[in-house]
Amino acid sequence: MRFSTYYLTYMNSGAWQVRRRRALDRAGHRCQLCGKARWLHVHHVSYDHLGHERDIDLTVLCRECHMLYTWYSRLKRLIAWVGRVTRWIVYGQ
């Protein structure tokens, strides 16, 4: 996956570290899916407010849950794409 220069710069900034720490504190330093307290990542649920995230734009996930969430999201997009292509092939739409 490729990231923009802005994203990479922001993820290394003090502003991101403050938001990340706040998200971890809100979650009690635990994965919000499985409750583990190790290898925590702060995941962007939405990138709509990148650089000015609201609390609801971020969630705390352990490494394993983050990986599963990412693959699940990619699979959903793939299934939607296959559906669109199939409709286009079958119905010409």
C-alpha positions in Angstrom: 0.0 0.0 0.0 1.3 3.5 -0.9 0.8 6.4 1.4 0.9 10.1 0.5 3.7 12.3 1.7 1.2 14.2 3.8 0.1 11.1 5.5 3.6 9.9 6.3 4.7 13.3 7.5 1.6 13.6 9.7 2.0 10.1 11.2 5.5 11.1 12.4 4.3 14.4 13.8 3.8 15.5 17.4 0.2 16.3 16.6 -0.4 12.7 15.7 1.3 11.4 18.8 -1.0 13.6 20.9 -4.1 12.2 19.2 -2.8 8.7 19.3 -2.1 8.9 23.1 -5.6 10.4 23.6 -7.1 7.5 21.7 -5.1 4.9 23.7 -6.2 6.6 27.0 -9.8 6.6 26.0 -9.6 2.9 25.2 -7.9 2.1 28.5 -4.8 1.0 26.6 -6.7 -2.1 25.4 -7.8 -3.4 22.0 -11.4 -2.3 21.5 -12.3 -5.6 19.8 -10.6 -8.3 21.9 -9.3 -6.5 25.0 -5.6 -7.3 24.6 -3.2 -4.8 26.0 -0.2 -5.6 23.7 1.0 -4.4 20.3 -1.7 -1.7 20.1 -2.3 0.3 16.9 -4.5 3.4 16.6 -6.6 2.8 13.4 -8.3 5.4 11.3 -11.9 4.4 11.0 -12.2 7.3 8.6 -9.6 9.4 6.8 -12.1 12.2 6.2 -10.6 14.4 8.9 -6.9 13.4 8.6 -4.9 15.8 10.6 -8.0 17.0 12.5 -9.4 13.6 13.7 -12.4 13.5 15.9 -12.5 10.8 18.6 -14.9 8.7 16.6 -12.5 8.7 13.6 -10.0 6.5 15.6 -10.2 3.1 17.2 -7.5 1.1 19.1 -6.8 -2.3 17.9 -4.2 -4.9 18.7 -1.9 -6.0 15.9 -3.9 -9.1 15.1 -7.3 -7.4 15.2 -5.9 -4.6 13.0 -4.7 -7.1 10.5 -8.0 -8.9 10.4 -10.0 -5.6 10.2 -7.8 -4.5 7.3 -8.2 -7.7 5.4 -12.0 -7.8 6.1 -12.3 -4.2 4.7 -10.3 -5.2 1.6 -12.4 -8.3 1.1 -15.6 -6.2 1.3 -14.3 -3.8 -1.3 -13.3 -6.7 -3.6 -16.8 -8.3 -3.3 -18.4 -5.0 -4.1 -16.2 -4.6 -7.1 -16.9 -8.1 -8.4 -20.6 -7.4 -8.0 -20.3 -4.2 -10.1 -18.3 -6.0 -12.8 -20.7 -8.9 -12.8 -23.7 -6.6 -13.2 -21.9 -4.7 -16.0 -21.1 -8.0 -17.8 -24.6 -9.5 -17.4 -26.8 -6.4 -17.8 -24.4 -3.9 -19.6 -24.9 -1.4 -16.8 
